[in-house]
Every structure is written in C-alpha cells, then in structure tokens.
Amino acid sequence: MTQRQPHQERSLVLLKTDAVQRSLVGEIIKRFEQKGLKISAMKMVWPTEQQLMDHYNKDDEWFERKGKGVVEDLKAQGREIEKEPIEYGRDIIRTVVRYMTESPVVALVLEGNQSVAIVSRTVGGTEPLTADIGTIRGDYSIDSYSHSTLENRGVKNLIHQSESVEEAEREIAIWFSESEVHSYVTAQERIMYEAIKKA
C-alpha cells in the first residue's frame, strides 16, 4: 500500500447492491466525508463469487455459530428444521454472495484517525431493524435477520465495513491494487490534524 499520514488507519467499505440500486451512494459517502474521513480509493465493481468468498473468509466455527442462530429463528417462527446448523451457516454466505452479485457495488478505502471504529459507529449495527437511529443502517433500512431468513436471502443492510485494522488491510488487497490506493493530504486534514500556529 502507498504511504499514509502518520497514525492514520484505513478501512474498507463496500456500498452493497441495495445502496447502489436505491441511489443512496452519494448520501452515504457524504456522511463519511462530513465525519472527517478521507477517500483514498473508490471504484464501482461487479463482484465475482470467488472475490466474495475470499472477502468473507469464514470458517466452520463461524458457520456453526451463525447456523445455531438461524435454527433458533426458525424455531421461534414455528418452522421445520431441515438441516444441521452448520449448513444454515453456510447458507448465510451463499445468500450474501447471491445478494452481492445482483448489481455492481461501490468499493471505498476510507482513511483517518481511528477510521475502523469511526466507520463502524457511523454505519451502525449489522441488523438495520435494531441499528441506532442516526447511523446509516438505522436511518436508511428496516430489514431484519428474521425477515431475511424467512425469505431465504441476505439481509439488506447497505454496507460492509472492516471490523479491525488487520481485517481492513486484508480486505483492501482483495478489492484494490496498490496503485489504486492514493496518498494525498486534504485541506480538511490540515485543519483537523495539524496545529495552527498563531502569528
């Protein structure tokens, strides 16, 4: 990756197919920029299945844990349990891949002080129904895990964001080449991060 400003983190954000199809791209990017985050890279891409499998990178422990949650939802809805929890967990990624290949997505690298945590707080919880009002998911979607499970589809939650600095670096490499991630200084950074000396 190219050189960045000292102490600045990078975070990967994907504006998912529902954000693109609902014409929310500009509104969402505006929220990040107004917060003080800088766009270091951005492009529209139609993801491949392999790209998404590399991106989500889940193991059997994750599939089992998530699958148990699906089983509990199905029981609460009075529906029949037709397979083992791990298979329901794998179905989550299968439905996400189907959802993420419906149309192009917009991939962004956002940079700034504590950017991973800032992006996560700005985006809100993974389930839009329970995400806080004032967050992107809380303001622009009402989908839920139970509804998406009932319809056998991925939850329409508008955005993927990196959950850690290490995850961000791994994910950025999947979506961008080094030459596509730019290093530059904005006027906003000069105001926010550099001391203003009085004459």
Helices and strands as residue ranges (DSSP letters): E 9-15, H 17-21, H 25-35, E 38-45, H 49-56, H 60-76, H 85-100, E 105-112, H 115-123, G 128-130, H 136-140, H 145-150, E 159-161, H 165-175, G 178-180, H 187-193
